[in-house]
């Protein structure tokens, strides 16, 4: 972002990229966009094919260069949805040691990955128990950020 601003003018704007997993949760990721010299906000983040675009909420979120945890907010107060959201937070906490300052991860060794795999398995079991089936245009439950129809719904 610093290089973009230096080369083209404008400024960085910090806030939250907001994603929805329909009927499950809202995910808030700390994010930066470029405010071009005309004042228009532009997200310069490369996206995977068919990845849905997030809503960006500008916020006065102090940024020191350290990783800021993603936040999840359940879409309902059902026991299952609350547990899935809690599991995701636990997974994030386990992976936190592998984040560097800008959110990239290093590889977890097999032993460190075991609790993450167990939690992902528990999450999948809860979704199966709920008979959760995403619609074609929902985000895929595999967390690829692709629409279900372009991922596991083929």
C-alpha positions as CSV (number, residue, x, y, z in Angstrom):
1,X,0.0,0.0,0.0
2,X,2.8,2.4,0.8
3,X,4.3,1.9,-2.6
4,X,1.0,2.6,-4.3
5,X,0.4,5.8,-2.3
6,X,4.0,6.9,-3.0
7,X,3.7,6.3,-6.8
8,X,0.1,7.5,-7.3
9,X,-0.7,9.9,-4.4
10,X,-3.8,9.5,-2.2
11,X,-3.7,7.7,1.1
12,X,-4.3,4.4,2.9
13,X,-7.7,4.0,4.6
14,X,-7.9,1.3,7.4
15,X,-11.1,-0.4,8.4
16,X,-12.8,-3.8,8.1
17,X,-13.6,-6.0,5.1
18,X,-16.9,-7.6,6.0
19,X,-17.8,-11.1,4.6
20,X,-21.1,-13.0,5.3
21,X,-21.4,-16.7,5.5
22,X,-25.2,-16.8,5.1
23,X,-27.0,-18.2,8.2
24,X,-23.7,-18.7,10.0
25,X,-21.7,-15.6,10.7
26,X,-20.4,-12.2,9.7
27,X,-16.6,-12.0,9.4
28,X,-14.7,-8.7,10.0
29,X,-11.1,-8.7,8.7
30,X,-8.8,-5.7,9.4
31,X,-8.1,-4.3,6.0
32,X,-6.6,-1.4,4.1
33,X,-7.8,0.2,0.9
34,X,-6.4,3.0,-1.2
35,X,-8.1,6.4,-1.3
36,X,-7.1,7.7,-4.7
37,X,-6.3,11.4,-5.2
38,X,-10.0,12.0,-6.2
39,X,-11.1,10.6,-2.9
40,X,-12.5,7.3,-4.2
41,X,-11.8,4.2,-2.2
42,X,-10.3,1.4,-4.2
43,X,-9.5,-2.1,-3.0
44,X,-6.3,-3.3,-4.6
45,X,-6.3,-6.8,-3.0
46,X,-6.0,-9.5,-5.7
47,X,-9.0,-11.8,-5.6
48,X,-9.4,-15.5,-6.5
49,X,-11.7,-16.3,-9.4
50,X,-15.3,-15.9,-8.5
51,X,-14.4,-14.6,-5.0
52,X,-17.1,-12.3,-3.7
53,X,-16.3,-8.7,-3.0
54,X,-16.4,-7.7,0.6
55,X,-18.1,-4.7,2.0
56,X,-15.5,-2.2,3.4
57,X,-16.3,-0.3,6.5
58,X,-13.8,2.5,7.2
59,X,-13.0,2.7,10.8
60,X,-10.5,4.5,13.0
61,X,-8.7,1.3,13.9
62,X,-5.2,2.0,15.1
63,X,-2.6,0.0,13.2
64,X,0.9,-0.5,14.5
65,X,2.1,-3.0,12.0
66,X,1.1,-6.0,14.1
67,X,-1.5,-8.6,13.0
68,X,-5.1,-7.7,14.1
69,X,-7.3,-10.7,14.7
70,X,-10.3,-11.3,12.5
71,X,-13.6,-11.0,14.3
72,X,-16.6,-13.3,13.8
73,X,-20.2,-12.5,14.8
74,X,-22.8,-15.2,14.7
75,X,-25.8,-14.8,12.5
76,X,-28.1,-16.3,15.0
77,X,-28.1,-17.3,18.7
78,X,-28.6,-21.1,18.0
79,X,-26.3,-23.3,20.0
80,X,-24.9,-24.8,16.9
81,X,-24.0,-21.5,15.3
82,X,-22.6,-20.2,18.5
83,X,-20.3,-23.3,18.8
84,X,-19.2,-23.0,15.1
85,X,-18.3,-19.3,15.7
86,X,-16.4,-20.3,18.9
87,X,-14.6,-23.1,17.0
88,X,-13.4,-20.6,14.4
89,X,-12.1,-18.3,17.1
90,X,-10.2,-21.2,18.6
91,X,-8.7,-22.1,15.2
92,X,-7.6,-18.5,14.8
93,X,-6.0,-18.5,18.2
94,X,-4.1,-21.7,17.4
95,X,-2.9,-20.2,14.1
96,X,-2.0,-16.8,15.6
97,X,1.6,-17.9,16.3
98,X,2.1,-18.4,12.5
99,X,0.9,-14.9,11.5
100,X,3.6,-12.3,10.7
101,X,3.0,-8.6,10.8
102,X,0.9,-8.4,7.6
103,X,-1.1,-11.6,8.1
104,X,0.8,-14.1,6.0
105,X,1.3,-17.4,7.6
106,X,4.2,-19.8,7.8
107,X,3.5,-23.5,7.6
108,X,2.3,-25.4,10.6
109,X,4.1,-28.7,11.4
110,X,1.9,-31.8,11.5
111,X,1.8,-31.9,15.3
112,X,0.8,-28.3,15.6
113,X,-1.9,-28.8,12.9
114,X,-3.6,-31.7,14.8
115,X,-5.8,-29.5,17.1
116,X,-6.8,-27.3,14.1
117,X,-7.8,-30.4,12.1
118,X,-9.8,-31.7,15.0
119,X,-11.7,-28.4,15.4
120,X,-12.4,-28.2,11.6
121,X,-13.7,-31.8,11.8
122,X,-16.0,-30.8,14.7
123,X,-17.2,-27.8,12.7
124,X,-18.0,-30.0,9.8
125,X,-19.9,-32.5,12.0
126,X,-22.1,-29.7,13.4
127,X,-22.9,-28.4,9.9
128,X,-23.8,-31.9,8.9
129,X,-26.0,-32.4,12.0
130,X,-27.7,-29.1,11.1
131,X,-28.3,-30.4,7.6
132,X,-26.6,-27.2,6.5
133,X,-26.5,-27.0,2.7
134,X,-25.4,-23.7,1.2
135,X,-27.4,-22.3,-1.7
136,X,-25.6,-21.9,-5.0
137,X,-24.7,-18.3,-4.3
138,X,-23.6,-18.7,-0.7
139,X,-19.9,-18.7,0.2
140,X,-18.6,-22.2,0.2
141,X,-18.2,-23.7,3.7
142,X,-14.6,-24.7,2.9
143,X,-13.7,-21.0,3.5
144,X,-12.3,-20.6,0.0
145,X,-14.4,-17.4,-0.3
146,X,-15.7,-18.6,-3.6
147,X,-19.4,-19.1,-4.2
148,X,-20.5,-22.6,-3.5
149,X,-21.5,-23.1,-7.1
150,X,-17.9,-22.4,-8.2
151,X,-16.3,-24.5,-5.6
152,X,-17.7,-27.6,-3.9
153,X,-21.2,-27.2,-5.3
154,X,-20.1,-28.2,-8.8
